[in-house]
Amino acid sequence: MSAVKTALPLLEPEAPCCPPLTERPLTAVEAERSAVMFKALGDPVRLRLFSLVASHEGGEACVCDISDVGVSQPTVSHHLKKLKEAGLLSSERRGTWVYYRVEPSVLAAMGQLLTRAGTA
């Protein structure tokens, strides 16, 4: 029996939050949305936690694997909560541990905002 090979259509990524900064000025809503995201990343511990989750193998990280960032565990929880509130992370509880992940659309939106128009 011969297998028929068909090409699957590529899925379009979700629309980014904002156009590249060099394309046009941001609207008030776009600026507010972007400011929340960048404000959350403006803290070095949060930026480090975000990068630990984003770069973790499999695209998600257990809080037990990322909590060694030089601050106490309650402070880690506080910063992870702020990243979740800003829409940068999502989480899922599995037993006693919480697993965090960065949604691909978030990284795409951040990259799109900081990309020069016409080169994306």
N, C-alpha and C positions, 0 to 999 in steps of 0.2 A: 504494500500500500504506500503510495506516495503522499508526502505531506505538502500541502499548499502553503506557500509563504506569502503573507500579505503585509504591507507596510502599515503600521499603526500611525494615526495622525498624532502630531505633537500637540500637547496641551499648552495653551497660552498661559503664562504666569499671571497671577492676579495683578490687577492694575496697581501700580505703586501709589503711594499716598500723594506724591507731588511730582511735578515736572522737574527736570534738572534746574538748578538755580540760575544757570546761564541762559535758559530758554525764555523765561518771562518772570516777572515778579510774582511771588507767592500771594495767593488770596489770604485774607485774614484767617479763614478756617484752616487752610493748608499750613500757614505759619504757626498757628496754635498747635496743631497736630504734631508738626515737626519739633516744636520747642519742647513739648512734653517728652518726646522721645530723647532728644539730645540733653535735656535737663537731667533725666534719669541716668544717662551715661556720663554726666559731668563729674561724677564722684569716682575717684580712682578705684575704690573697692568694687563698686558696681560695674565699672568697665572691665575690671579683671574677672569678676564673676561671669559677666556676659560672654567674654571671650573664652573662658573655661568651658562654658556650656556649648557655645557655638563650635568650638574646635574639638569637642569630645567625640571619641569614636562612636559611631552609630547615631550621631546627631542629638543625643540626649545624655544627661548626666544625673546621677544620683547625688543628692545633697551630701551624702557621705563622702563622695569623691571630690567635691569642690569646696569644702568648708575650710581648708587650710590656706587662708589668704591673709593671715596676720591679725585677725580680729576674732572676738569671741563668737561662739555659735549663735547666741541671740542676735548679735549684730549682723551676722551673715543672713539670718532669717529676715531681718528687717530690710536689708538691701535687696534680697530676692523678692520680697513683697513689693518693694518700690518698682523693680523691673517688671513684675507682673502687672501692676497697676498701670504702667506706661504702655502696656501691650507688647513689650519686647520679649517676654517669656510666657510660656504656658507650662502647666504642671499637672502631674498625675500622681496620686498616692497609690503605692503598691505595698501593702502590708504596713510596716512601720516607717518606710522610707518614702520620700517624695522625689520624683524624677522631673527634671526641668528640660525644656527644649526651646530652641529658637525656631519659630516658624520660618520656612524659606521665604515667604512673602515679605517678612520683616526685613531680612537681609537684602532682598531685591529692592524694596522701597528705599532703604538707606543708601544703597549703591546708586540707584537711579537719581536720587536727590543730589548726590555729590558728583554725578557724571556730567561732563560737558555735553551740551545739546549737540546732536549730530554724530556723536561718537558712541552712543549707546547701542 
